[in-house]
Amino acid sequence: MSKGAPKPIVVEGRNCWRIERADKARMIVDAADYFALLERLMADAKQRILLIGWDFDPRIALKPGKDGKGEPLGDYLLRLAREKPDRDIDILRWNFGGLKQFAMPRILSMVARWKLTRAISFRLDSAHPVGCSHHQKVAVFDDHLAVCGGIDVGARRWDTRGHKDGDPRRTGPDGKAYMPWHDSTMILAGPVGNALADLGNERWQRATKNPLRDLQGNGENWPDDLEPDFEGVDAAISRTRAEYDGVEEIREIEQLYLDMIAAAERFIYFENQYFTSGKIAAAIAERLNGDDPPEFVMVMPKTADGWLEQMAMDAARVQLVREIAKAKHGDRLKVYYPRTKRGEAIYVHAKTAIVDDRMIRVGSANLNNRSMGLDSECDVTIDAALPANAGVEPVIARLRTSLIAEHLDVAENGVATTFERTGSLIETIEELRGKARSLELLDLVPPGPMDEFIAENELLDPTSPDAMFESLTERGLKKSWHRGRDWMKRHRPFGRRKG
């Protein structure tokens, strides 16, 4: 008998909050395109601009000139407020990062100017347990058009898909050049935009104790010259939220990762900043211990951004990848990092996953413990197995091809034809890797004693708020690993779920 049609991986109440119609949707890759689009979307909004994020820097230029300078975002928002004073501009960012920025005179001065402008409301989000952060990156326009993904409206984020060496536009507000940066997000219009507006309103109300005002009308329209990737599809919204102040814990994002790994037949392509979740790693290892398992390709940074993150995240990643390599088919996991033509590592901040070209997921969640249970996160997913999404597989394949082609600096048709011939993501990448701008296999250098101790005990990446206060004997990578292995064993057989 032939295989039945696959069942959806996304299931409301299990691994996602809501599944809503997206009249149009498009993945936006890298912040140069997103920031330029964001400028237009804010200008065209009729009643409200809602920006929610981990970071927000009013000093950045959304469209930097050849010298890296341009109109600062803070000044642009003041101009929008003067042009249309009855339009709300509501900004909510994580409190800890925001408080650090207040030590910078330019930012403090701009916030003071915003305070004197009735249309602009800038608030800090502290509605989370100690040690957690608000990590969502969501923008909503007129409660209808929304952006959800991994791109912060912050400094050191702007870059083009070309990731050119020495691009003078890649200059921070401090005047210093920064590393090439790869990221992704997704713009969606329609009822799913209304749902993300509900999420934003709920977050605003929890952080400020006041709801956003009700809006009237149909909301902002999709830009006429922006070609959508998808039309008339259903999109799922998944969240992470720690238990706090009478609100229950939500771990939809972790469950969706586990369900993706269990359901994959051919491959999962990940772009992610971190890989430190023992539970997720063990789930991958269990698949690779089975017969004819899928491939797992990860595109990640060469090293984490910052000394503290390198101590915690890089060491844990090395340990987990080395452990997965012991599986029966451990060679079906490959971890790469992208580099420029001159060999500089491109920092991967994207949180994108593609399963078998039948599902694409874009959001804020990393493959670390914090994104599974501590920090507030939001991902959106388009699953071809949902009835409304029949026939979108070629679009997902095109997006996956485009991402790989960007990293390898080759033509998209070269990636597509090589993959069609080999049937393997790993073989495709290995065949097309070059000596200039390309993908490089991650060198799994053993961590030092201090790095290993921090990683082993998950000191900077606990699995839950309570775990931060547990003794070292009650926590650690090994315990997380066993939880993931046990979950996968309970959910055998793997592979396609029949219709």
SEROTI-974785 format. One record per residue (C-alpha): residue in one letter; x, y, z. Coordinates in pm, whole numbers, padded with zeros to 5 digits, always signed. Example, Ala and Ser with C-alpha at 12.3 -4.5 7.8 and 13.67 -1.06 7.14 Angstrom:
<kepas>
A+01230-00450+00780
S+01367-00106+00714
</kepas>
This chain:
<kepas>
M+00000+00000+00000
S+00114+00354-00069
K+00182+00589+00215
G-00105+00811+00320
A-00081+01186+00323
P+00116+01320+00617
K-00073+01458+00912
P+00009+01813+01019
I+00297+01853+01260
V+00135+02163+01409
V-00156+02090+01641
E-00343+02359+01833
G-00319+02311+02209
R-00019+02079+02175
N+00265+02265+02003
C+00100+02589+01896
W-00136+02846+02040
R-00345+02933+01736
I-00363+02841+01367
E-00494+03135+01166
R-00526+03232+00801
A-00248+03437+00644
D-00387+03612+00339
K-00026+03675+00239
A+00311+03587+00392
R+00674+03635+00299
M+01005+03543+00458
I+01243+03838+00484
V+01613+03748+00498
D+01868+03980+00660
A+01803+04316+00820
A+01882+04543+00524
D+01562+04431+00353
Y+01364+04415+00677
F+01464+04760+00806
A+01382+04921+00469
L+01044+04747+00473
L+00986+04842+00836
E+01033+05210+00750
R+00758+05184+00488
L+00522+04983+00708
M+00549+05236+00990
A+00487+05528+00753
D+00178+05358+00606
A+00023+05252+00938
K-00301+05439+00996
Q-00380+05390+01365
R-00103+05203+01547
I+00259+05092+01522
L+00336+04829+01787
L+00702+04724+01826
I+00785+04449+02075
G+01138+04318+02118
W+01439+04208+02314
D+01632+04509+02184
F+01543+04849+02043
D+01800+05116+01962
P+01678+05462+01851
R+02028+05555+01728
I+02032+05316+01431
A+01957+05416+01071
L+01704+05191+00902
K+01855+05274+00562
P+02222+05364+00617
G+02407+05549+00344
K+02745+05462+00196
D+02916+05596+00509
G+02692+05393+00740
K+02500+05702+00852
G+02139+05801+00800
E+01835+05937+00979
P+01830+05786+01329
L+01527+05568+01403
G+01438+05785+01704
D+01420+06098+01488
Y+01220+05910+01225
L+00960+05811+01486
L+00936+06172+01606
R+00876+06279+01246
L+00602+06017+01208
A+00442+06142+01530
R+00440+06501+01403
E+00296+06401+01066
K+00012+06193+01217
P-00031+06272+01588
D-00344+06057+01625
R-00150+05737+01533
D-00018+05543+01833
I+00350+05442+01833
D+00387+05186+02112
I+00730+05036+02189
L+00791+04758+02442
R+01139+04619+02505
W+01305+04394+02760
N+01376+04589+03079
F+01733+04476+03157
G+01874+04569+02819
G+01675+04891+02818
L+01808+04998+03157
K+02164+04942+03036
Q+02097+05171+02740
F+01987+05453+02966
A+02353+05503+03055
M+02405+05624+02697
P+02332+06000+02671
R+02201+05985+02312
I+01945+05719+02401
L+01842+05886+02727
S+01793+06216+02544
M+01580+06050+02276
V+01360+05869+02530
A+01307+06204+02706
R+01194+06358+02375
W+00957+06065+02320
K+00809+06120+02667
L+00710+06471+02559
T+00537+06334+02247
R+00181+06217+02310
A+00175+05970+02019
I+00482+05772+02140
S+00475+05537+02436
F+00804+05364+02525
R+00782+05105+02802
L+01010+04841+02955
D+00896+04480+03002
S+00983+04326+03339
A+00688+04081+03351
H+00901+03768+03384
P+01086+03576+03657
V+01433+03680+03769
G+01692+03564+03518
C+01445+03543+03227
S+01409+03786+02939
H+01147+03909+02695
H+01292+03772+02371
Q+01006+03800+02119
K+01060+04014+01808
V+00713+04116+01688
A+00589+04423+01503
V+00217+04482+01437
F+00059+04749+01220
D-00308+04842+01267
D-00372+04499+01426
H-00373+04344+01077
L-00022+04327+00932
A+00247+04169+01149
V+00613+04070+01146
C+00742+03782+01360
G+01093+03641+01356
G+01447+03680+01482
I+01551+04032+01380
D+01586+04285+01661
V+01544+04652+01573
G+01882+04711+01731
A+02243+04801+01668
R+02485+04569+01487
R+02201+04392+01303
W+02190+04561+00961
D+02347+04364+00674
T+02268+04261+00318
R+02242+03909+00181
G+02575+03969+00011
H+02756+04000+00350
K+03032+04195+00180
D+03374+04223+00344
G+03435+04571+00484
D+03090+04708+00395
P+03105+05064+00538
R+02729+05059+00597
R+02787+04789+00857
T+02881+05046+01122
G+02730+05072+01468
P+02605+05390+01637
D+02943+05406+01813
G+03114+05444+01474
K+03278+05102+01494
A+03250+04833+01226
Y+03083+04508+01326
M+03082+04151+01197
P+02865+04034+00904
W+02522+03933+01032
H+02264+03684+00900
D+01903+03687+01021
S+01543+03620+00916
T+01184+03714+00991
M+00839+03673+00834
I+00571+03926+00744
L+00210+03806+00752
A-00125+03974+00677
G-00482+03879+00764
P-00632+03696+01063
V-00287+03571+01171
G-00191+03938+01200
N-00493+03988+01427
A-00372+03695+01639
L-00022+03842+01671
A-00187+04172+01765
D-00370+03985+02043
L-00038+03841+02160
G+00118+04188+02155
N-00174+04341+02342
E-00156+04068+02607
R+00217+04124+02648
W+00173+04501+02668
Q-00099+04465+02930
R+00109+04230+03143
A+00411+04462+03127
T+00233+04796+03171
K-00091+04693+03354
N-00286+04880+03086
P-00436+04749+02759
L-00376+04905+02421
R-00669+05107+02289
D-00918+04939+02058
L-00879+05014+01688
Q-01144+05066+01420
G-01121+04985+01049
N-00963+04715+00835
G-00601+04799+00905
E-00294+04842+00690
N-00281+04678+00349
W-00001+04459+00210
P+00252+04671+00015
D+00165+04662-00356
D+00520+04593-00472
L+00601+04323-00215
E+00565+03981-00377
P+00431+03728-00122
D+00580+03379-00091
F+00247+03239+00027
E-00116+03337-00029
G-00423+03203+00150
V-00236+02971+00385
D-00283+02879+00751
A+00000+02972+00988
A+00058+02843+01340
I+00182+03059+01628
S+00392+02888+01898
R+00512+03042+02224
T+00737+03000+02523
R+00646+03168+02850
A+00769+03103+03202
E+00523+03073+03490
Y+00497+03414+03654
D+00251+03622+03854
G-00036+03376+03825
V+00016+03303+03453
E+00092+02940+03365
E+00402+02813+03186
I+00385+02760+02809
R+00630+02530+02626
E+00472+02504+02282
I+00801+02586+02110
E+00989+02300+02274
Q+00708+02058+02190
L+00708+02169+01827
Y+01084+02111+01800
L+01041+01759+01939
D+00747+01685+01708
M+00943+01813+01407
I+01236+01588+01488
A+01005+01288+01535
A+00815+01350+01209
A+01105+01429+00974
E+01165+01172+00701
R+01439+01319+00479
F+01597+01618+00654
I+01568+01914+00886
Y+01756+02226+00789
F+01826+02454+01086
E+01961+02806+01102
N+02007+02892+01468
Q+02222+03095+01702
Y+02264+02835+01976
F+02247+02457+02023
T+02260+02380+02394
S+01935+02199+02472
G+02020+01849+02590
K+01660+01743+02537
I+01658+01849+02172
A+02003+01698+02115
A+01896+01365+02261
A+01588+01362+02038
I+01814+01406+01734
A+02047+01131+01857
E+01755+00891+01901
R+01650+00951+01540
L+02007+00891+01424
N+02014+00561+01611
G+01722+00436+01402
D+01720+00284+01054
D+01737+00520+00754
P+01711+00838+00963
P+01676+01192+00825
E+01970+01427+00783
F+02018+01719+01020
V+02200+02023+00885
M+02271+02314+01116
V+02402+02653+01003
M+02526+02839+01310
P+02777+03104+01422
K+03138+02997+01449
T+03138+03127+01807
A+02878+03295+02024
D+02872+03675+02042
G+03038+03770+02371
W+03282+03608+02612
L+03017+03490+02858
E+02804+03335+02585
Q+03109+03159+02441
M+03186+03006+02781
A+02833+02870+02821
M+02696+02813+02472
D+02996+02707+02263
A+03113+02450+02514
A+02768+02294+02547
R+02730+02282+02169
V+03059+02095+02131
Q+02963+01842+02396
L+02619+01778+02248
V+02741+01745+01888
R+03018+01507+01997
E+02763+01297+02183
I+02526+01286+01884
A+02818+01175+01665
K+02826+00851+01866
A+02485+00751+01730
K+02454+00472+01474
H+02419+00727+01193
G+02593+01014+01367
D+02747+01129+01039
R+02402+01244+00927
L+02437+01552+01147
K+02659+01830+01009
V+02716+02170+01168
Y+02843+02453+00946
Y+02918+02821+00986
P+02914+03074+00699
R+03215+03287+00613
T+03281+03583+00385
K+03505+03585+00079
R+03801+03693+00295
G+03726+03428+00555
E+03551+03633+00826
A+03281+03436+01007
I+02925+03557+00941
Y+02725+03564+01262
V+02406+03357+01238
H+02126+03505+01447
A+01838+03350+01246
K+01600+03100+01402
T+01467+02917+01096
A+01384+02549+01049
I+01264+02362+00738
V+01142+02001+00754
D+01135+01787+00435
D+01034+02098+00235
R+00687+02047+00384
M+00715+02283+00681
I+00890+02616+00743
R+00927+02776+01082
V+01060+03128+01151
G+01075+03293+01491
S+01270+03413+01791
A+01344+03080+01962
N+01696+02939+01979
L+01783+02571+02026
N+01878+02638+02388
N+01714+02582+02723
R+01626+02948+02770
S+01407+02946+02459
M+01236+02625+02568
G+01123+02739+02914
L+01258+03071+03041
D+01239+03356+02791
S+00922+03474+02618
E+00939+03355+02255
C+00717+03351+01946
D+00755+03144+01626
V+00531+03116+01320
T+00504+02797+01111
I+00353+02709+00775
D+00285+02334+00751
A+00196+02196+00408
A-00011+01917+00565
L-00278+02163+00682
P-00569+02144+00433
A-00544+02512+00333
N-00172+02473+00258
A-00182+02196+00000
G+00073+02251-00274
V+00306+02494-00091
E+00596+02246-00080
P+00768+02395-00390
V+00762+02739-00226
I+00922+02603+00091
A+01182+02421-00121
R+01259+02746-00303
L+01311+02932+00027
R+01538+02657+00158
T+01733+02658-00170
S+01768+03038-00149
L+01912+03023+00203
I+02168+02755+00116
A+02263+02938-00205
E+02321+03257-00004
H+02559+03080+00234
L+02746+02898-00043
D+02751+03205-00270
V+02630+03001-00566
A+02330+03026-00799
E+02001+02891-00664
N+01955+02663-00966
G+02294+02508-00885
V+02172+02416-00537
A+01838+02291-00668
T+01982+02070-00942
T+02253+01928-00715
F+01998+01844-00447
E+01766+01688-00704
R+02052+01467-00825
T+02191+01368-00485
G+01875+01369-00274
S+02094+01477+00015
L+02139+01818+00178
I+02478+01716+00315
E+02605+01588-00021
T+02473+01903-00190
I+02656+02134+00050
E+02975+01929+00044
E+02978+01927-00337
L+02922+02303-00365
R+03138+02429-00080
G+03414+02658-00206
K+03727+02834-00086
A+03584+03187-00096
R+03253+03287+00062
S+03096+02959+00163
L+03003+02725+00446
E+03273+02579+00669
L+03240+02273+00890
L+03243+02371+01255
D+03568+02277+01428
L+03463+02098+01747
V+03749+02215+01969
P+03722+02051+02313
P+03619+02307+02578
G+03849+02405+02862
P+03781+02303+03225
M+03589+02621+03315
D+03387+02620+02991
E+03303+02254+03043
F+03193+02310+03405
I+02964+02599+03308
A+02815+02407+03016
E+02777+02074+03198
N+02584+02238+03481
E+02380+02471+03258
L+02479+02763+03479
L+02387+03026+03219
D+02128+02822+03029
P+01893+02657+03283
T+01592+02455+03171
S+01341+02654+03382
P+01330+02949+03624
D+01329+02707+03919
A+01635+02526+03782
M+01841+02839+03839
F+01811+02773+04210
E+01858+02396+04207
S+02176+02233+04335
L+02429+02114+04078
T+02337+01752+04154
E+01981+01815+04029
R+02062+01982+03697
G+02290+01956+03396
L+02327+01851+03034
K+02310+01480+03115
K+01969+01513+03282
S+01836+01719+02992
W+01972+01460+02752
H+01794+01176+02931
R+01464+01366+02924
G+01489+01406+02547
R+01586+01042+02491
D+01299+00918+02705
W+01050+01136+02518
M+01161+01006+02178
K+01146+00645+02294
R+00787+00697+02408
H+00695+00837+02066
R+00825+00563+01837
P+00777+00474+01556
F+00918+00782+01391
G+00853+00918+01047
R+00543+01005+00850
R+00220+01005+01042
K-00041+00849+00818
G-00366+01020+00728
</kepas>
